[in-house]
Amino acid sequence: QKEVEQDPGPLSVPEGAIVSLNCTYSNSAFQYFMWYRQYSRKGPELLMYTYSSGNKEDGRFTAQVDKSSKYISLFIRDSQPSDSATYLCAMSYTGRRALTFGSGTRLQVQP
Amino acid sequence: GAVVSQHPSRVICKSGTSVKIECRSLDFQATTMFWYRQFPKQSLMLMATSNEGSKATYEQGVEKDKFLINHASLTLSTLTVTSAHPEDSSFYICSARIGSGEEQYFGPGTRLTVT
């Protein structure tokens, strides 16, 4: 079983829709949670970083962490065609040398 | 802030030659830098972790004599692919961490094609 599971998609939504992207994890030691956006042939861009259960909002993006269920989500409101990309969840804990990534979800926002 | 650059963005080389890729943190000092490899439509695969002034730590299965990593300063790490072969063709991405923070900031990537 992978430590982090993420639905690969692709997920296709119309412009303006609310998008929900999700990851589940099995290692209860994970404390720090990140969401990255990666456009084709580009490096990942850090969107959200959180380390506590609950919600964190930044513009159209909301990151949600439920440590009891080992489940994290990224919500995108009023989705735009420019949001079309692959979204990667990543997580870590103190002392762990590297991030553990999900496999990435491809999102397509149709104009 | 937290900008990471890579150079070159794209390189084509002949089989048997060596290629050096540079990763720089432009507006912060990076005590730890990471090198990843990514195949099309796949997630990132960590190759190695480098700390300034010390030897890199390679992931299992990554040949340290083939992928030479040098982290000579707090703003520069280099990856040298030695005696490149067509199977080394891939997208190489570096990232950097600020201090003891857990989040990583990624460079734009380097596309290597070995002919």
Interface residues (C-beta under 8 A of the other chain):
Chain A: Q31 Y32 M34 Y36 R41 K42 G43 P44 E45 L46 Y49 Y51 L88 A90 S92 T94 R97 A98 L99 F101 G102 S103 G104
Chain B: A2 V4 Q6 F34 Q42 S43 L44 L46 T49 T57 F91 I93 S95 E102 E103 Q104 Y105 F106 G107 P108 G109 R111
